[in-house]
Amino acid sequence: MKPFAYTRAESVAGAITALGSPGAQLLAGGTTMYDLMKLRIETPETLVDIQGLKALNYVDHSRPDMLVLGAGARMSDVADNAFVKKNFPAISESLWRAASQQLRNMATLGGNLLQRTRCSYFRGGEPFPCNKREPGSGCAALEGLDRGHALFGGSTSCIATYPGDLAISLLAFDAVIEVAGPKGRRTVPLAQLHVEPGDTPQIEHVLSDDEIIVEIRVPRTPSGRGSTYLKIRDRESYAFALVSAATGLTLARDGSVEDCRIALGGVGTRPIRATAAERSLIGKKVTAATARAAGEIAFAGAKPGHHNAFRIELGIRAVADALQTAKTRAS
Amino acid sequence: MNVSRRKFLAGTAAVTTAATAAVVATPHDGDAASGPPPSRRVDAREKVTGDLRYASDRLLPGTAHAVYAVATIGKGRLLEVNTKAAEAAPGVRLVLTRVDVKPPGFLQGGGHAFQSLQPLTSDRIAYRGQHIALVVADSLHAATEAAALITARYEAEPIAVEIDAPGAQKVRQSDVLPTAHDVVAGNAPSAFAAAPVKIDHEYESPQSHPVPMELIASVVQWDGDDLTIYEGTQNASAVQNGLALQLGISPERIEVLSPSVGGAFGQKNSLQTHLAPVAVAARRLGRPIKVVVPRTQTFHNASFRPASHHRIRLGADRSGRMLAAMHDVDQQTSRHDYFPAVYTELTSRLYGITNYGSQQNLVRTDVQTPGFMRAPYESPGTFAFESAVDELSYALGKDPVALRLANDTAVDPISGHPFSSRYLADTLRRGSRKFGWSERSAAPGSMRGRDGSLIGWGVAAGAYKAATAPATARLRLIPAGRTYHATIWVDGHEMGQGIRSAVARLVAEDLQLRLEHIEVGVGDTRGVPPQHLTAGSWGTATALPAVYAALKELRKKLGLGAKGPVPSGRGETIVLARSRAPGQPEAIHDRAAQGLPAGAGPEYPEFTAFSFVSHFVEVRVEPTTRRIRVPRVVSTVDCGKVASPRTAESQVRGGVIWGIGAALRERSEVDERFGGFANPTLEEYVVPVNADIGRIDVGLIDKPDFNLNPVGVKGLGEVVMVGVAAAVANAVFHATGRRVRHLPIRLEDVL
């Protein structure tokens, strides 16, 4: 790991100031940052540690309209929060199914949202070309081992999958993030946080280098209670999704769908909201046929590579299964 | 063997003791020293508290740290290694790109190492990830950082890494090795041709890696001309003798300590090629050096399970009598060594098939030399063979357990000799009862769980040669108050399998001592040389007979009867005893002393010896997303007398978990454009986690095999994995109707 300077921020403002120095990067839980530093993919000049900022570590469910989560809250704490479990099981489950207990105990929500891809060519370093790691060097995955690579949002420069789980469930519920920077605070809809790779896969989100995610706000909705996060992977823990689906439903008395949320994980270069699939269910009952049809709509635009086409059918089935679970919870 | 030249340990301090672990009594202990001693892992307490010391935990004053830089091409010639930046980096003491050491020699070719190729001795690059430079620095961080600054220029050559890649070169094993290892009996081709029911299919097992938790690591210390190596190895004597040859010094100048190994699985069965350059560097610097080969590098600088393709032909009559079997194999090897393919040794004897044929080929590819990963031939071999037997059972419309029982044999169909003991049928009957096999509905897809999941029940049999190697034991008894304290040094290595526990238990039972009064020294060339290879599932069946002989010798020396405790008042007594496999000449001890493999089996002069196992597996396949889960396994083993019930049961569970991993998850991925292995991390090389493992019901037949040795023990550590992958695959077929003939069976295979 390349030598670096380390500074501990005493406040959000102090952290923002410290981030202004060249090559400074934020350290929250460290679960990704240290990992990527050891791989020499991240080579910060300075690490600005915000782990001590208690002001960022909270779960506030006192507001009737919003669930408010501090960006410094630990994944395990939020996963286990009784209010979250009851009102947004999809969010709790997306946290439980991420990483391992040890990592969840350390990792923060804000850091998790910006987790970088697990593409093995990105992480593997030399000899693999990777436009994300070394812009202009090429993409080894395009003609390579792409079993885990993106079905949506890829470009001729990059097909690396966005790896996070939490962002998928948050996206399904229209979460917004609050960001603090030198010019003050702003809110960014989660749907606009991540960007597709295009010709610049090294750019993964819309935040600038001296901005910090400080808060996540999730509008409360009955669909939150009727929700689930289904993650299909190669083993039952400590693995990234082959495909995942966050679903939420609000049902009318006759069982027809009033509100539907579907977001897809593990299949896009960024979190995917399946709005057309959501619309397809409005006013209908959730049956094996309509759930399957919604899944098919969700995956209609998928572009498979060489070894990942099976994840389209798998994804369709995962959406259908997750809708059935959501239906049970919403009923 | 001249043992007197050795500087035997004078005291007990440096020997990891069984006693420390046994201080805290368990409820099973009782006070009486008579009767069978409690079954317990003697180092359990250290293991769970983190107190157990592994080789790389040895922190010597002034230790420098070494890190290797690796080749980034798949094959070719090294034109230049640029070390300037690394040499200038802070804390760096030495950078080596060439060392003047002799080749280590391939373990299967008369040498001591996992491969013949010694990095840093020529400009040849044989595989991506090969070591090209060694950096030694004051700290691990400094060495790691400097190693990353090393760059190289190459002349690249075309590569073929996978067994079926264009450019991989197939050779007939009988053309390139002195022993063909092809088993032939009767006339298989004509018997197969005449058989009314035939099965003829191909099965594929992938290349895979053992990924033991403890990385390959050494601490190297010179004291004048004497060298001490601390390294987690299964073969201290090969490290000792092989390194001595490489360095051109006498083996007597080298001691090797392998105190406890954090998983070996065959990967640590020989001299590793990271060691010699580190020994050279340590001598030059005059400092001890610690080197830990990082996980990613162990995927390229240590052995792995080669890929193998199997064609199985089975012929049977309509009653289910198997008339002929042919087992042909293509197995991957490296370009620089022929790692032998010995798949048919077992499949020719699993049943009483009198017409058997085989041809085994080697496929040369651009990798480091593959090796003996747990149940090396038997796990892939039985995946193929026992899948085929399952296919035969459906072709015949006969229950797969009944089919296996109908083809059992008491006689080795190849040699005509009896088996030393064979309780395969018992394992099948007992396992079948426990599992509830009679409730099975035979048609694929005919059993469903309440949640709609498809239930599949599969069975497979397995066996593993009951090998034995020569061993030496040294027993010292000293008075300790009203009782005695026994220290036993014996050939063997503690890799977590529980050899210390098994040895301590035998001594405790014989001398009627409590476990806390027994110390076991293994893996230490100072304790009792040689420390011959512990592998091939022969550890217990090798160490215990030597210990047994030492106990007999002790009783003789003390003038005691065959049984009973040692009467009080006897002074310090030391005895030395040796044992070897039935039929082995005395000279075999010399071979072991040279650090060369000296195991025997499965064929002995008067019998053939195997351990046996059966596995009954339930899989549940999700109705829609088709995840395959394994909620329960019933495994029943015939390993002769059970030397140490607690650790034996753990061995079975561990082996079954390995089998589940092989069946459903493990594969070392290859991108032919770059060479090497593409998923060389614990994150990407998918082994099972706890959440993937359900109930594993362990049954032990526990009938001693006194033909093999006077203790009655046969091997256990490998046989437990044999057949698991086939049983899982057979269960997947029963659940889904899909016959998957390659491993691992992934979601996409059953979607």
Contacts between the chains, C-beta under 8 A, distances in Angstrom:
chain1	res1	chain2	res2	distance
A	1	B	141	6.6
A	1	B	144	6.9
A	1	B	145	6.6
A	2	B	145	6.6
A	3	B	145	7.3
A	40	B	148	6.0
A	118	B	683	7.4
A	118	B	684	8.0
A	120	B	678	6.0
A	120	B	679	6.3
A	120	B	684	5.8
A	124	B	678	7.4
A	126	B	72	4.8
A	127	B	72	4.1
A	127	B	73	6.9
A	127	B	128	7.4
A	127	B	674	5.6
A	128	B	674	6.6
A	140	B	671	7.3
A	140	B	673	7.5
A	140	B	674	7.6
A	143	B	673	7.6
A	144	B	671	5.1
A	144	B	673	7.0
A	145	B	669	5.6
A	145	B	671	5.5
A	145	B	678	5.7
A	230	B	625	7.9
A	232	B	625	5.4
A	232	B	627	6.6
A	232	B	747	7.3
A	234	B	665	6.3
A	234	B	686	4.8
A	234	B	746	7.2
A	234	B	747	7.6
A	235	B	665	6.3
A	235	B	686	5.7
A	235	B	687	8.0
A	235	B	688	6.1
A	235	B	689	5.3
A	235	B	691	7.4
A	235	B	692	5.2
A	236	B	689	6.3
A	236	B	691	3.6
A	236	B	692	5.1
A	237	B	689	4.6
A	237	B	690	7.3
A	237	B	691	4.5
A	237	B	692	7.9
A	238	B	683	7.4
A	238	B	689	5.6
A	239	B	683	8.0
A	239	B	686	6.7
A	242	B	747	7.0
A	310	B	747	7.3
A	310	B	748	3.8
A	310	B	751	5.7
A	313	B	751	5.8
A	314	B	625	6.3
A	314	B	626	7.8
A	314	B	747	6.6
A	314	B	748	7.7
A	314	B	751	6.1
A	317	B	624	4.4
A	317	B	625	5.0
A	317	B	626	7.8
A	317	B	751	8.0
A	318	B	625	5.6
A	320	B	624	6.6
A	321	B	624	5.3
A	321	B	625	5.9
